[in-house]
């Protein structure tokens, strides 16, 4: 999807979490998220346990990982 196809809803920010065991992959996800004005990376996790621990007390709108590509609650 090209940038001109992105539709931003004013005031809407999706909280995102990235999960990957490779720091380079997390860096790439963080870089891409930073280019989309309505996405905010709130947590980087190196494994599923770290992600589960975070989600016990926090919520996200979008979870990104290489295994399932995209999961939204």
Phi, psi and omega per residue, in radians:
X1 nan 2.273 3.130
X2 -1.458 2.827 -3.084
X3 -1.095 -0.540 -3.130
X4 -1.232 -0.245 3.112
X5 -1.557 -0.129 3.141
X6 -1.288 2.338 3.097
X7 -2.017 2.113 3.135
X8 -1.765 2.279 3.049
X9 -1.635 2.071 -3.071
X10 -0.922 2.317 3.091
X11 1.445 -0.070 -3.117
X12 -1.670 2.176 3.060
X13 -2.255 2.200 3.096
X14 -1.629 2.165 3.086
X15 -1.395 2.207 -3.055
X16 -2.040 2.604 3.014
X17 -2.205 2.388 3.076
X18 -1.992 2.345 -3.135
X19 -2.210 2.139 3.086
X20 -2.891 2.570 3.136
X21 -1.504 -0.097 3.116
X22 -1.886 2.158 -3.087
X23 -1.139 -0.541 3.098
X24 -1.104 -0.728 3.100
X25 -1.099 -0.728 3.102
X26 -1.120 -0.674 3.100
X27 -1.088 -0.735 3.131
X28 -1.137 -0.736 3.100
X29 -1.093 -0.803 3.138
X30 -1.049 -0.732 3.128
X31 -1.100 -0.772 -3.141
X32 -1.173 -0.720 3.115
X33 -1.087 -0.662 -3.116
X34 -1.126 -0.310 -3.141
X35 -1.523 -0.129 -3.119
X36 -1.917 2.000 -2.981
X37 -1.102 -0.416 -3.098
X38 -1.730 0.200 3.055
X39 -1.969 2.446 3.109
X40 -2.327 2.086 3.088
X41 -1.373 2.004 -3.110
X42 -1.782 -0.292 -3.119
X43 -2.760 2.361 2.974
X44 -1.933 2.240 -3.132
X45 -2.158 2.468 -3.134
X46 -1.567 -0.210 3.133
X47 -2.799 2.988 -3.077
X48 -1.141 -0.639 3.141
X49 -1.087 -0.738 3.109
X50 -1.091 -0.690 3.126
X51 -1.146 -0.780 -3.137
X52 -1.093 -0.752 3.117
X53 -1.048 -0.720 3.113
X54 -1.141 -0.760 -3.076
X55 -1.240 -0.278 3.073
X56 -1.106 -0.512 -3.085
X57 -2.148 0.009 -3.077
X58 -2.432 2.844 3.095
X59 -2.207 2.685 3.059
X60 -2.330 2.763 3.094
X61 -1.652 -0.435 -3.058
X62 -2.515 2.214 3.105
X63 -2.002 2.204 -3.113
X64 -2.029 2.262 2.987
X65 -2.613 2.833 -3.073
X66 -1.293 -0.423 -3.060
X67 -1.295 -0.831 -3.078
X68 -1.878 0.039 -3.129
X69 1.206 -1.272 -3.122
X70 -2.500 2.408 3.051
X71 -2.382 2.260 3.079
X72 -2.119 2.348 -3.134
X73 -1.245 nan nan
